[in-house]
Each structure stands twice: as C-alpha cells, then as structure tokens.
Amino acid sequence: MIICVCRRVSDRDIAKHVRAGMDFDDIQFELGVATQCGQCESCARDVVAQCSATHPVAGIRLTPEVPKGAAWTSSAAS
C-alpha cells in the first residue's frame, strides 16, 4: 500500500528500512517520506511502530492453518 503519494513510498519500503535498523528520522531522510505535503507522517510513523525484524509488512495478521478433514481431501482429489 502506498503511504506517501508525493514520494511514492509504500509500507513495504518502510518495513524494509525498519528491518535494516532505521528509525523514522532515518527513513524520512532516506526515502523522503513526509517531507512534502506532510499528510502521510502519522501513517508512516504508525507503519514504523508496527514493523520489526520478524514482521516484513505492517498490519498483516496470519490466520491459523486450516486442519485437513474429510471435506479437504474430497475437494483436493477433484
């Protein structure tokens, strides 16, 4: 998802830089996020806060694996 329209910076771009050890100020300097109109700053800061080295993209929650049952094997065999 594009976070900064002015500089075309996505949440993935921000997450990649957070995983590299950068904080918001470093990312702002490197990517130019929130340096033009400033409308994206709070959202960009939220993305930085949500990201860590173990979460490649902010805000994604994985669902638990669906157990394989009789319906699974019958539809998988089709």
mmCIF file of the N, C-alpha and C atoms, coordinates in Angstrom:
data_MODEL
# 
_entry.id   MODEL 
# 
loop_
_atom_site.group_PDB 
_atom_site.id 
_atom_site.type_symbol 
_atom_site.label_atom_id 
_atom_site.label_alt_id 
_atom_site.label_comp_id 
_atom_site.label_asym_id 
_atom_site.label_entity_id 
_atom_site.label_seq_id 
_atom_site.pdbx_PDB_ins_code 
_atom_site.Cartn_x 
_atom_site.Cartn_y 
_atom_site.Cartn_z 
_atom_site.occupancy 
_atom_site.B_iso_or_equiv 
_atom_site.pdbx_formal_charge 
_atom_site.auth_seq_id 
_atom_site.auth_comp_id 
_atom_site.auth_asym_id 
_atom_site.auth_atom_id 
_atom_site.pdbx_PDB_model_num 
ATOM 1   N N  . MET A 1 1  ? 0.843   -1.166  0.000  1.00 0.00 ? 1  MET A N  1 
ATOM 2   C CA . MET A 1 1  ? 0.000   0.000   0.000  1.00 0.00 ? 1  MET A CA 1 
ATOM 3   C C  . MET A 1 1  ? 0.898   1.241   0.000  1.00 0.00 ? 1  MET A C  1 
ATOM 4   N N  . ILE A 1 2  ? 0.551   2.196   -0.825 1.00 0.00 ? 2  ILE A N  1 
ATOM 5   C CA . ILE A 1 2  ? 1.307   3.452   -0.877 1.00 0.00 ? 2  ILE A CA 1 
ATOM 6   C C  . ILE A 1 2  ? 0.978   4.283   0.366  1.00 0.00 ? 2  ILE A C  1 
ATOM 7   N N  . ILE A 1 3  ? 1.992   4.672   1.085  1.00 0.00 ? 3  ILE A N  1 
ATOM 8   C CA . ILE A 1 3  ? 1.838   5.502   2.280  1.00 0.00 ? 3  ILE A CA 1 
ATOM 9   C C  . ILE A 1 3  ? 2.040   6.969   1.921  1.00 0.00 ? 3  ILE A C  1 
ATOM 10  N N  . CYS A 1 4  ? 3.104   7.257   1.189  1.00 0.00 ? 4  CYS A N  1 
ATOM 11  C CA . CYS A 1 4  ? 3.424   8.628   0.788  1.00 0.00 ? 4  CYS A CA 1 
ATOM 12  C C  . CYS A 1 4  ? 3.200   8.757   -0.717 1.00 0.00 ? 4  CYS A C  1 
ATOM 13  N N  . VAL A 1 5  ? 2.144   9.462   -1.091 1.00 0.00 ? 5  VAL A N  1 
ATOM 14  C CA . VAL A 1 5  ? 1.820   9.636   -2.508 1.00 0.00 ? 5  VAL A CA 1 
ATOM 15  C C  . VAL A 1 5  ? 2.834   10.560  -3.172 1.00 0.00 ? 5  VAL A C  1 
ATOM 16  N N  . CYS A 1 6  ? 3.250   11.589  -2.480 1.00 0.00 ? 6  CYS A N  1 
ATOM 17  C CA . CYS A 1 6  ? 4.189   12.557  -3.064 1.00 0.00 ? 6  CYS A CA 1 
ATOM 18  C C  . CYS A 1 6  ? 5.497   11.899  -3.495 1.00 0.00 ? 6  CYS A C  1 
ATOM 19  N N  . ARG A 1 7  ? 6.001   10.991  -2.660 1.00 0.00 ? 7  ARG A N  1 
ATOM 20  C CA . ARG A 1 7  ? 7.292   10.337  -2.936 1.00 0.00 ? 7  ARG A CA 1 
ATOM 21  C C  . ARG A 1 7  ? 7.136   8.879   -3.366 1.00 0.00 ? 7  ARG A C  1 
ATOM 22  N N  . ARG A 1 8  ? 5.891   8.417   -3.470 1.00 0.00 ? 8  ARG A N  1 
ATOM 23  C CA . ARG A 1 8  ? 5.580   7.032   -3.865 1.00 0.00 ? 8  ARG A CA 1 
ATOM 24  C C  . ARG A 1 8  ? 6.347   6.024   -3.001 1.00 0.00 ? 8  ARG A C  1 
ATOM 25  N N  . VAL A 1 9  ? 6.104   6.112   -1.692 1.00 0.00 ? 9  VAL A N  1 
ATOM 26  C CA . VAL A 1 9  ? 6.729   5.225   -0.717 1.00 0.00 ? 9  VAL A CA 1 
ATOM 27  C C  . VAL A 1 9  ? 5.652   4.290   -0.175 1.00 0.00 ? 9  VAL A C  1 
ATOM 28  N N  . SER A 1 10 ? 5.928   2.989   -0.232 1.00 0.00 ? 10 SER A N  1 
ATOM 29  C CA . SER A 1 10 ? 4.950   2.008   0.234  1.00 0.00 ? 10 SER A CA 1 
ATOM 30  C C  . SER A 1 10 ? 5.271   1.537   1.652  1.00 0.00 ? 10 SER A C  1 
ATOM 31  N N  . ASP A 1 11 ? 4.308   0.817   2.238  1.00 0.00 ? 11 ASP A N  1 
ATOM 32  C CA . ASP A 1 11 ? 4.543   0.235   3.553  1.00 0.00 ? 11 ASP A CA 1 
ATOM 33  C C  . ASP A 1 11 ? 5.670   -0.790  3.492  1.00 0.00 ? 11 ASP A C  1 
ATOM 34  N N  . ARG A 1 12 ? 5.813   -1.462  2.366  1.00 0.00 ? 12 ARG A N  1 
ATOM 35  C CA . ARG A 1 12 ? 6.897   -2.437  2.213  1.00 0.00 ? 12 ARG A CA 1 
ATOM 36  C C  . ARG A 1 12 ? 8.256   -1.743  2.177  1.00 0.00 ? 12 ARG A C  1 
ATOM 37  N N  . ASP A 1 13 ? 8.319   -0.587  1.530  1.00 0.00 ? 13 ASP A N  1 
ATOM 38  C CA . ASP A 1 13 ? 9.572   0.179   1.511  1.00 0.00 ? 13 ASP A CA 1 
ATOM 39  C C  . ASP A 1 13 ? 9.959   0.569   2.940  1.00 0.00 ? 13 ASP A C  1 
ATOM 40  N N  . ILE A 1 14 ? 8.986   1.045   3.689  1.00 0.00 ? 14 ILE A N  1 
ATOM 41  C CA . ILE A 1 14 ? 9.243   1.465   5.068  1.00 0.00 ? 14 ILE A CA 1 
ATOM 42  C C  . ILE A 1 14 ? 9.657   0.263   5.907  1.00 0.00 ? 14 ILE A C  1 
ATOM 43  N N  . ALA A 1 15 ? 8.940   -0.858  5.765  1.00 0.00 ? 15 ALA A N  1 
ATOM 44  C CA . ALA A 1 15 ? 9.252   -2.057  6.544  1.00 0.00 ? 15 ALA A CA 1 
ATOM 45  C C  . ALA A 1 15 ? 10.663  -2.559  6.256  1.00 0.00 ? 15 ALA A C  1 
ATOM 46  N N  . LYS A 1 16 ? 11.062  -2.507  4.989  1.00 0.00 ? 16 LYS A N  1 
ATOM 47  C CA . LYS A 1 16 ? 12.411  -2.948  4.609  1.00 0.00 ? 16 LYS A CA 1 
ATOM 48  C C  . LYS A 1 16 ? 13.471  -2.117  5.333  1.00 0.00 ? 16 LYS A C  1 
ATOM 49  N N  . HIS A 1 17 ? 13.236  -0.825  5.419  1.00 0.00 ? 17 HIS A N  1 
ATOM 50  C CA . HIS A 1 17 ? 14.207  0.055   6.085  1.00 0.00 ? 17 HIS A CA 1 
ATOM 51  C C  . HIS A 1 17 ? 14.179  -0.133  7.602  1.00 0.00 ? 17 HIS A C  1 
ATOM 52  N N  . VAL A 1 18 ? 13.010  -0.412  8.169  1.00 0.00 ? 18 VAL A N  1 
ATOM 53  C CA . VAL A 1 18 ? 12.942  -0.685  9.612  1.00 0.00 ? 18 VAL A CA 1 
ATOM 54  C C  . VAL A 1 18 ? 13.734  -1.945  9.928  1.00 0.00 ? 18 VAL A C  1 
ATOM 55  N N  . ARG A 1 19 ? 13.579  -2.990  9.095  1.00 0.00 ? 19 ARG A N  1 
ATOM 56  C CA . ARG A 1 19 ? 14.331  -4.230  9.306  1.00 0.00 ? 19 ARG A CA 1 
ATOM 57  C C  . ARG A 1 19 ? 15.834  -4.010  9.188  1.00 0.00 ? 19 ARG A C  1 
ATOM 58  N N  . ALA A 1 20 ? 16.226  -2.986  8.439  1.00 0.00 ? 20 ALA A N  1 
ATOM 59  C CA . ALA A 1 20 ? 17.646  -2.653  8.303  1.00 0.00 ? 20 ALA A CA 1 
ATOM 60  C C  . ALA A 1 20 ? 18.159  -1.862  9.504  1.00 0.00 ? 20 ALA A C  1 
ATOM 61  N N  . GLY A 1 21 ? 17.259  -1.567  10.453 1.00 0.00 ? 21 GLY A N  1 
ATOM 62  C CA . GLY A 1 21 ? 17.677  -0.897  11.680 1.00 0.00 ? 21 GLY A CA 1 
ATOM 63  C C  . GLY A 1 21 ? 17.441  0.601   11.712 1.00 0.00 ? 21 GLY A C  1 
ATOM 64  N N  . MET A 1 22 ? 16.708  1.111   10.747 1.00 0.00 ? 22 MET A N  1 
ATOM 65  C CA . MET A 1 22 ? 16.463  2.556   10.697 1.00 0.00 ? 22 MET A CA 1 
ATOM 66  C C  . MET A 1 22 ? 15.244  2.946   11.527 1.00 0.00 ? 22 MET A C  1 
ATOM 67  N N  . ASP A 1 23 ? 15.292  4.145   12.106 1.00 0.00 ? 23 ASP A N  1 
ATOM 68  C CA . ASP A 1 23 ? 14.120  4.694   12.783 1.00 0.00 ? 23 ASP A CA 1 
ATOM 69  C C  . ASP A 1 23 ? 13.413  5.656   11.826 1.00 0.00 ? 23 ASP A C  1 
ATOM 70  N N  . PHE A 1 24 ? 12.339  6.298   12.296 1.00 0.00 ? 24 PHE A N  1 
ATOM 71  C CA . PHE A 1 24 ? 11.558  7.148   11.405 1.00 0.00 ? 24 PHE A CA 1 
ATOM 72  C C  . PHE A 1 24 ? 12.394  8.272   10.799 1.00 0.00 ? 24 PHE A C  1 
ATOM 73  N N  . ASP A 1 25 ? 13.228  8.914   11.599 1.00 0.00 ? 25 ASP A N  1 
ATOM 74  C CA . ASP A 1 25 ? 14.033  10.026  11.086 1.00 0.00 ? 25 ASP A CA 1 
ATOM 75  C C  . ASP A 1 25 ? 14.979  9.574   9.971  1.00 0.00 ? 25 ASP A C  1 
ATOM 76  N N  . ASP A 1 26 ? 15.596  8.401   10.160 1.00 0.00 ? 26 ASP A N  1 
ATOM 77  C CA . ASP A 1 26 ? 16.480  7.855   9.125  1.00 0.00 ? 26 ASP A CA 1 
ATOM 78  C C  . ASP A 1 26 ? 15.702  7.552   7.845  1.00 0.00 ? 26 ASP A C  1 
ATOM 79  N N  . ILE A 1 27 ? 14.524  6.953   8.004  1.00 0.00 ? 27 ILE A N  1 
ATOM 80  C CA . ILE A 1 27 ? 13.687  6.595   6.851  1.00 0.00 ? 27 ILE A CA 1 
ATOM 81  C C  . ILE A 1 27 ? 13.204  7.855   6.135  1.00 0.00 ? 27 ILE A C  1 
ATOM 82  N N  . GLN A 1 28 ? 12.846  8.863   6.910  1.00 0.00 ? 28 GLN A N  1 
ATOM 83  C CA . GLN A 1 28 ? 12.409  10.130  6.325  1.00 0.00 ? 28 GLN A CA 1 
ATOM 84  C C  . GLN A 1 28 ? 13.526  10.744  5.491  1.00 0.00 ? 28 GLN A C  1 
ATOM 85  N N  . PHE A 1 29 ? 14.731  10.711  5.995  1.00 0.00 ? 29 PHE A N  1 
ATOM 86  C CA . PHE A 1 29 ? 15.873  11.249  5.267  1.00 0.00 ? 29 PHE A CA 1 
ATOM 87  C C  . PHE A 1 29 ? 16.167  10.429  4.011  1.00 0.00 ? 29 PHE A C  1 
ATOM 88  N N  . GLU A 1 30 ? 16.140  9.099   4.155  1.00 0.00 ? 30 GLU A N  1 
ATOM 89  C CA . GLU A 1 30 ? 16.493  8.198   3.058  1.00 0.00 ? 30 GLU A CA 1 
ATOM 90  C C  . GLU A 1 30 ? 15.443  8.185   1.942  1.00 0.00 ? 30 GLU A C  1 
ATOM 91  N N  . LEU A 1 31 ? 14.166  8.074   2.317  1.00 0.00 ? 31 LEU A N  1 
ATOM 92  C CA . LEU A 1 31 ? 13.100  7.915   1.323  1.00 0.00 ? 31 LEU A CA 1 
ATOM 93  C C  . LEU A 1 31 ? 12.353  9.214   1.006  1.00 0.00 ? 31 LEU A C  1 
ATOM 94  N N  . GLY A 1 32 ? 12.473  10.193  1.859  1.00 0.00 ? 32 GLY A N  1 
ATOM 95  C CA . GLY A 1 32 ? 11.760  11.447  1.642  1.00 0.00 ? 32 GLY A CA 1 
ATOM 96  C C  . GLY A 1 32 ? 10.314  11.412  2.076  1.00 0.00 ? 32 GLY A C  1 
ATOM 97  N N  . VAL A 1 33 ? 9.926   10.351  2.790  1.00 0.00 ? 33 VAL A N  1 
ATOM 98  C CA . VAL A 1 33 ? 8.547   10.238  3.253  1.00 0.00 ? 33 VAL A CA 1 
ATOM 99  C C  . VAL A 1 33 ? 8.226   11.379  4.220  1.00 0.00 ? 33 VAL A C  1 
ATOM 100 N N  . ALA A 1 34 ? 7.045   11.964  4.056  1.00 0.00 ? 34 ALA A N  1 
ATOM 101 C CA . ALA A 1 34 ? 6.560   13.055  4.918  1.00 0.00 ? 34 ALA A CA 1 
ATOM 102 C C  . ALA A 1 34 ? 7.424   14.306  4.841  1.00 0.00 ? 34 ALA A C  1 
ATOM 103 N N  . THR A 1 35 ? 8.022   14.562  3.679  1.00 0.00 ? 35 THR A N  1 
ATOM 104 C CA . THR A 1 35 ? 8.844   15.769  3.528  1.00 0.00 ? 35 THR A CA 1 
ATOM 105 C C  . THR A 1 35 ? 8.215   16.790  2.599  1.00 0.00 ? 35 THR A C  1 
ATOM 106 N N  . GLN A 1 36 ? 7.128   16.432  1.915  1.00 0.00 ? 36 GLN A N  1 
ATOM 107 C CA . GLN A 1 36 ? 6.499   17.409  1.024  1.00 0.00 ? 36 GLN A CA 1 
ATOM 108 C C  . GLN A 1 36 ? 5.225   17.950  1.659  1.00 0.00 ? 36 GLN A C  1 
ATOM 109 N N  . CYS A 1 37 ? 4.094   17.314  1.455  1.00 0.00 ? 37 CYS A N  1 
ATOM 110 C CA . CYS A 1 37 ? 2.842   17.846  1.995  1.00 0.00 ? 37 CYS A CA 1 
ATOM 111 C C  . CYS A 1 37 ? 2.653   17.500  3.471  1.00 0.00 ? 37 CYS A C  1 
ATOM 112 N N  . GLY A 1 38 ? 3.272   16.393  3.930  1.00 0.00 ? 38 GLY A N  1 
ATOM 113 C CA . GLY A 1 38 ? 3.203   16.015  5.337  1.00 0.00 ? 38 GLY A CA 1 
ATOM 114 C C  . GLY A 1 38 ? 1.963   15.242  5.751  1.00 0.00 ? 38 GLY A C  1 
ATOM 115 N N  . GLN A 1 39 ? 1.043   15.002  4.834  1.00 0.00 ? 39 GLN A N  1 
ATOM 116 C CA . GLN A 1 39 ? -0.202  14.316  5.171  1.00 0.00 ? 39 GLN A CA 1 
ATOM 117 C C  . GLN A 1 39 ? 0.016   12.859  5.582  1.00 0.00 ? 39 GLN A C  1 
ATOM 118 N N  . CYS A 1 40 ? 1.116   12.255  5.186  1.00 0.00 ? 40 CYS A N  1 
ATOM 119 C CA . CYS A 1 40 ? 1.356   10.837  5.444  1.00 0.00 ? 40 CYS A CA 1 
ATOM 120 C C  . CYS A 1 40 ? 2.153   10.585  6.721  1.00 0.00 ? 40 CYS A C  1 
ATOM 121 N N  . GLU A 1 41 ? 2.592   11.623  7.395  1.00 0.00 ? 41 GLU A N  1 
ATOM 122 C CA . GLU A 1 41 ? 3.516   11.420  8.512  1.00 0.00 ? 41 GLU A CA 1 
ATOM 123 C C  . GLU A 1 41 ? 2.963   10.520  9.600  1.00 0.00 ? 41 GLU A C  1 
ATOM 124 N N  . SER A 1 42 ? 1.728   10.721  10.025 1.00 0.00 ? 42 SER A N  1 
ATOM 125 C CA . SER A 1 42 ? 1.192   9.883   11.105 1.00 0.00 ? 42 SER A CA 1 
ATOM 126 C C  . SER A 1 42 ? 1.063   8.431   10.659 1.00 0.00 ? 42 SER A C  1 
ATOM 127 N N  . CYS A 1 43 ? 0.634   8.211   9.431  1.00 0.00 ? 43 CYS A N  1 
ATOM 128 C CA . CYS A 1 43 ? 0.511   6.851   8.914  1.00 0.00 ? 43 CYS A CA 1 
ATOM 129 C C  . CYS A 1 43 ? 1.893   6.202   8.786  1.00 0.00 ? 43 CYS A C  1 
ATOM 130 N N  . ALA A 1 44 ? 2.864   6.943   8.286  1.00 0.00 ? 44 ALA A N  1 
ATOM 131 C CA . ALA A 1 44 ? 4.222   6.417   8.149  1.00 0.00 ? 44 ALA A CA 1 
ATOM 132 C C  . ALA A 1 44 ? 4.804   6.070   9.516  1.00 0.00 ? 44 ALA A C  1 
ATOM 133 N N  . ARG A 1 45 ? 4.565   6.917   10.489 1.00 0.00 ? 45 ARG A N  1 
ATOM 134 C CA . ARG A 1 45 ? 5.046   6.636   11.848 1.00 0.00 ? 45 ARG A CA 1 
ATOM 135 C C  . ARG A 1 45 ? 4.368   5.388   12.417 1.00 0.00 ? 45 ARG A C  1 
ATOM 136 N N  . ASP A 1 46 ? 3.081   5.206   12.122 1.00 0.00 ? 46 ASP A N  1 
ATOM 137 C CA . ASP A 1 46 ? 2.367   4.000   12.559 1.00 0.00 ? 46 ASP A CA 1 
ATOM 138 C C  . ASP A 1 46 ? 2.984   2.750   11.945 1.00 0.00 ? 46 ASP A C  1 
ATOM 139 N N  . VAL A 1 47 ? 3.325   2.815   10.664 1.00 0.00 ? 47 VAL A N  1 
ATOM 140 C CA . VAL A 1 47 ? 3.941   1.669   9.994  1.00 0.00 ? 47 VAL A CA 1 
ATOM 141 C C  . VAL A 1 47 ? 5.280   1.347   10.637 1.00 0.00 ? 47 VAL A C  1 
ATOM 142 N N  . VAL A 1 48 ? 6.078   2.357   10.925 1.00 0.00 ? 48 VAL A N  1 
ATOM 143 C CA . VAL A 1 48 ? 7.375   2.144   11.573 1.00 0.00 ? 48 VAL A CA 1 
ATOM 144 C C  . VAL A 1 48 ? 7.171   1.494   12.935 1.00 0.00 ? 48 VAL A C  1 
ATOM 145 N N  . ALA A 1 49 ? 6.177   1.963   13.687 1.00 0.00 ? 49 ALA A N  1 
ATOM 146 C CA . ALA A 1 49 ? 5.919   1.413   15.016 1.00 0.00 ? 49 ALA A CA 1 
ATOM 147 C C  . ALA A 1 49 ? 5.462   -0.042  14.947 1.00 0.00 ? 49 ALA A C  1 
ATOM 148 N N  . GLN A 1 50 ? 4.727   -0.410  13.911 1.00 0.00 ? 50 GLN A N  1 
ATOM 149 C CA . GLN A 1 50 ? 4.203   -1.769  13.782 1.00 0.00 ? 50 GLN A CA 1 
ATOM 150 C C  . GLN A 1 50 ? 5.236   -2.758  13.270 1.00 0.00 ? 50 GLN A C  1 
ATOM 151 N N  . CYS A 1 51 ? 6.259   -2.274  12.615 1.00 0.00 ? 51 CYS A N  1 
ATOM 152 C CA . CYS A 1 51 ? 7.239   -3.167  11.982 1.00 0.00 ? 51 CYS A CA 1 
ATOM 153 C C  . CYS A 1 51 ? 8.335   -3.572  12.959 1.00 0.00 ? 51 CYS A C  1 
ATOM 154 N N  . SER A 1 52 ? 8.876   -4.738  12.699 1.00 0.00 ? 52 SER A N  1 
ATOM 155 C CA . SER A 1 52 ? 10.049  -5.211  13.433 1.00 0.00 ? 52 SER A CA 1 
ATOM 156 C C  . SER A 1 52 ? 10.787  -6.183  12.533 1.00 0.00 ? 52 SER A C  1 
ATOM 157 N N  . ALA A 1 53 ? 11.872  -6.708  13.002 1.00 0.00 ? 53 ALA A N  1 
ATOM 158 C CA . ALA A 1 53 ? 12.676  -7.624  12.189 1.00 0.00 ? 53 ALA A CA 1 
ATOM 159 C C  . ALA A 1 53 ? 11.927  -8.908  11.850 1.00 0.00 ? 53 ALA A C  1 
ATOM 160 N N  . THR A 1 54 ? 10.938  -9.275  12.649 1.00 0.00 ? 54 THR A N  1 
ATOM 161 C CA . THR A 1 54 ? 10.197  -10.519 12.400 1.00 0.00 ? 54 THR A CA 1 
ATOM 162 C C  . THR A 1 54 ? 8.926   -10.317 11.605 1.00 0.00 ? 54 THR A C  1 
ATOM 163 N N  . HIS A 1 55 ? 8.522   -9.090  11.362 1.00 0.00 ? 55 HIS A N  1 
ATOM 164 C CA . HIS A 1 55 ? 7.295   -8.793  10.622 1.00 0.00 ? 55 HIS A CA 1 
ATOM 165 C C  . HIS A 1 55 ? 7.629   -7.977  9.384  1.00 0.00 ? 55 HIS A C  1 
ATOM 166 N N  . PRO A 1 56 ? 7.664   -8.606  8.185  1.00 0.00 ? 56 PRO A N  1 
ATOM 167 C CA . PRO A 1 56 ? 8.106   -7.911  6.985  1.00 0.00 ? 56 PRO A CA 1 
ATOM 168 C C  . PRO A 1 56 ? 7.176   -6.819  6.488  1.00 0.00 ? 56 PRO A C  1 
ATOM 169 N N  . VAL A 1 57 ? 5.890   -6.906  6.799  1.00 0.00 ? 57 VAL A N  1 
ATOM 170 C CA . VAL A 1 57 ? 4.940   -5.890  6.357  1.00 0.00 ? 57 VAL A CA 1 
ATOM 171 C C  . VAL A 1 57 ? 4.028   -5.564  7.522  1.00 0.00 ? 57 VAL A C  1 
ATOM 172 N N  . ALA A 1 58 ? 3.795   -4.312  7.735  1.00 0.00 ? 58 ALA A N  1 
ATOM 173 C CA . ALA A 1 58 ? 2.984   -3.890  8.872  1.00 0.00 ? 58 ALA A CA 1 
ATOM 174 C C  . ALA A 1 58 ? 1.530   -4.297  8.718  1.00 0.00 ? 58 ALA A C  1 
ATOM 175 N N  . GLY A 1 59 ? 0.902   -4.621  9.823  1.00 0.00 ? 59 GLY A N  1 
ATOM 176 C CA . GLY A 1 59 ? -0.536  -4.814  9.856  1.00 0.00 ? 59 GLY A CA 1 
ATOM 177 C C  . GLY A 1 59 ? -1.064  -6.128  9.318  1.00 0.00 ? 59 GLY A C  1 
ATOM 178 N N  . ILE A 1 60 ? -0.226  -7.055  8.945  1.00 0.00 ? 60 ILE A N  1 
ATOM 179 C CA . ILE A 1 60 ? -0.730  -8.325  8.424  1.00 0.00 ? 60 ILE A CA 1 
ATOM 180 C C  . ILE A 1 60 ? -0.793  -9.326  9.567  1.00 0.00 ? 60 ILE A C  1 
ATOM 181 N N  . ARG A 1 61 ? -1.955  -9.939  9.710  1.00 0.00 ? 61 ARG A N  1 
ATOM 182 C CA . ARG A 1 61 ? -2.128  -10.980 10.725 1.00 0.00 ? 61 ARG A CA 1 
ATOM 183 C C  . ARG A 1 61 ? -2.467  -12.269 10.005 1.00 0.00 ? 61 ARG A C  1 
ATOM 184 N N  . LEU A 1 62 ? -1.676  -13.302 10.251 1.00 0.00 ? 62 LEU A N  1 
ATOM 185 C CA . LEU A 1 62 ? -1.908  -14.584 9.609  1.00 0.00 ? 62 LEU A CA 1 
ATOM 186 C C  . LEU A 1 62 ? -2.939  -15.378 10.390 1.00 0.00 ? 62 LEU A C  1 
ATOM 187 N N  . THR A 1 63 ? -3.805  -16.071 9.675  1.00 0.00 ? 63 THR A N  1 
ATOM 188 C CA . THR A 1 63 ? -4.791  -16.919 10.325 1.00 0.00 ? 63 THR A CA 1 
ATOM 189 C C  . THR A 1 63 ? -4.157  -18.275 10.599 1.00 0.00 ? 63 THR A C  1 
ATOM 190 N N  . PRO A 1 64 ? -4.666  -18.982 11.608 1.00 0.00 ? 64 PRO A N  1 
ATOM 191 C CA . PRO A 1 64 ? -4.106  -20.305 11.875 1.00 0.00 ? 64 PRO A CA 1 
ATOM 192 C C  . PRO A 1 64 ? -4.390  -21.255 10.715 1.00 0.00 ? 64 PRO A C  1 
ATOM 193 N N  . GLU A 1 65 ? -3.554  -22.270 10.586 1.00 0.00 ? 65 GLU A N  1 
ATOM 194 C CA . GLU A 1 65 ? -3.699  -23.223 9.489  1.00 0.00 ? 65 GLU A CA 1 
ATOM 195 C C  . GLU A 1 65 ? -5.019  -23.969 9.614  1.00 0.00 ? 65 GLU A C  1 
ATOM 196 N N  . VAL A 1 66 ? -5.699  -24.147 8.503  1.00 0.00 ? 66 VAL A N  1 
ATOM 197 C CA . VAL A 1 66 ? -6.960  -24.872 8.469  1.00 0.00 ? 66 VAL A CA 1 
ATOM 198 C C  . VAL A 1 66 ? -6.643  -26.364 8.520  1.00 0.00 ? 66 VAL A C  1 
ATOM 199 N N  . PRO A 1 67 ? -7.234  -27.087 9.473  1.00 0.00 ? 67 PRO A N  1 
ATOM 200 C CA . PRO A 1 67 ? -6.940  -28.517 9.544  1.00 0.00 ? 67 PRO A CA 1 
ATOM 201 C C  . PRO A 1 67 ? -7.521  -29.264 8.348  1.00 0.00 ? 67 PRO A C  1 
ATOM 202 N N  . LYS A 1 68 ? -6.807  -30.277 7.906  1.00 0.00 ? 68 LYS A N  1 
ATOM 203 C CA . LYS A 1 68 ? -7.276  -31.081 6.789  1.00 0.00 ? 68 LYS A CA 1 
ATOM 204 C C  . LYS A 1 68 ? -8.287  -32.100 7.308  1.00 0.00 ? 68 LYS A C  1 
ATOM 205 N N  . GLY A 1 69 ? -9.469  -32.089 6.764  1.00 0.00 ? 69 GLY A N  1 
ATOM 206 C CA . GLY A 1 69 ? -10.514 -33.015 7.174  1.00 0.00 ? 69 GLY A CA 1 
ATOM 207 C C  . GLY A 1 69 ? -11.057 -33.749 5.955  1.00 0.00 ? 69 GLY A C  1 
ATOM 208 N N  . ALA A 1 70 ? -12.188 -34.405 6.115  1.00 0.00 ? 70 ALA A N  1 
ATOM 209 C CA . ALA A 1 70 ? -12.787 -35.178 5.030  1.00 0.00 ? 70 ALA A CA 1 
ATOM 210 C C  . ALA A 1 70 ? -13.156 -34.264 3.856  1.00 0.00 ? 70 ALA A C  1 
ATOM 211 N N  . ALA A 1 71 ? -13.678 -33.075 4.144  1.00 0.00 ? 71 ALA A N  1 
ATOM 212 C CA . ALA A 1 71 ? -14.049 -32.152 3.065  1.00 0.00 ? 71 ALA A CA 1 
ATOM 213 C C  . ALA A 1 71 ? -12.816 -31.704 2.300  1.00 0.00 ? 71 ALA A C  1 
ATOM 214 N N  . TRP A 1 72 ? -11.690 -31.549 2.999  1.00 0.00 ? 72 TRP A N  1 
ATOM 215 C CA . TRP A 1 72 ? -10.455 -31.122 2.348  1.00 0.00 ? 72 TRP A CA 1 
ATOM 216 C C  . TRP A 1 72 ? -9.973  -32.171 1.355  1.00 0.00 ? 72 TRP A C  1 
ATOM 217 N N  . THR A 1 73 ? -9.933  -33.440 1.790  1.00 0.00 ? 73 THR A N  1 
ATOM 218 C CA . THR A 1 73 ? -9.411  -34.477 0.906  1.00 0.00 ? 73 THR A CA 1 
ATOM 219 C C  . THR A 1 73 ? -10.338 -34.733 -0.269 1.00 0.00 ? 73 THR A C  1 
ATOM 220 N N  . SER A 1 74 ? -11.660 -34.623 -0.079 1.00 0.00 ? 74 SER A N  1 
ATOM 221 C CA . SER A 1 74 ? -12.568 -34.874 -1.197 1.00 0.00 ? 74 SER A CA 1 
ATOM 222 C C  . SER A 1 74 ? -12.472 -33.774 -2.250 1.00 0.00 ? 74 SER A C  1 
ATOM 223 N N  . SER A 1 75 ? -12.339 -32.529 -1.823 1.00 0.00 ? 75 SER A N  1 
ATOM 224 C CA . SER A 1 75 ? -12.220 -31.439 -2.792 1.00 0.00 ? 75 SER A CA 1 
ATOM 225 C C  . SER A 1 75 ? -10.828 -31.398 -3.408 1.00 0.00 ? 75 SER A C  1 
ATOM 226 N N  . ALA A 1 76 ? -9.825  -31.808 -2.655 1.00 0.00 ? 76 ALA A N  1 
ATOM 227 C CA . ALA A 1 76 ? -8.456  -31.806 -3.180 1.00 0.00 ? 76 ALA A CA 1 
ATOM 228 C C  . ALA A 1 76 ? -8.278  -32.913 -4.228 1.00 0.00 ? 76 ALA A C  1 
ATOM 229 N N  . ALA A 1 77 ? -9.051  -33.997 -4.100 1.00 0.00 ? 77 ALA A N  1 
ATOM 230 C CA . ALA A 1 77 ? -8.935  -35.106 -5.042 1.00 0.00 ? 77 ALA A CA 1 
ATOM 231 C C  . ALA A 1 77 ? -9.625  -34.816 -6.357 1.00 0.00 ? 77 ALA A C  1 
ATOM 232 N N  . SER A 1 78 ? -10.507 -33.816 -6.369 1.00 0.00 ? 78 SER A N  1 
ATOM 233 C CA . SER A 1 78 ? -11.268 -33.483 -7.589 1.00 0.00 ? 78 SER A CA 1 
ATOM 234 C C  . SER A 1 78 ? -10.405 -32.878 -8.653 1.00 0.00 ? 78 SER A C  1 
# 
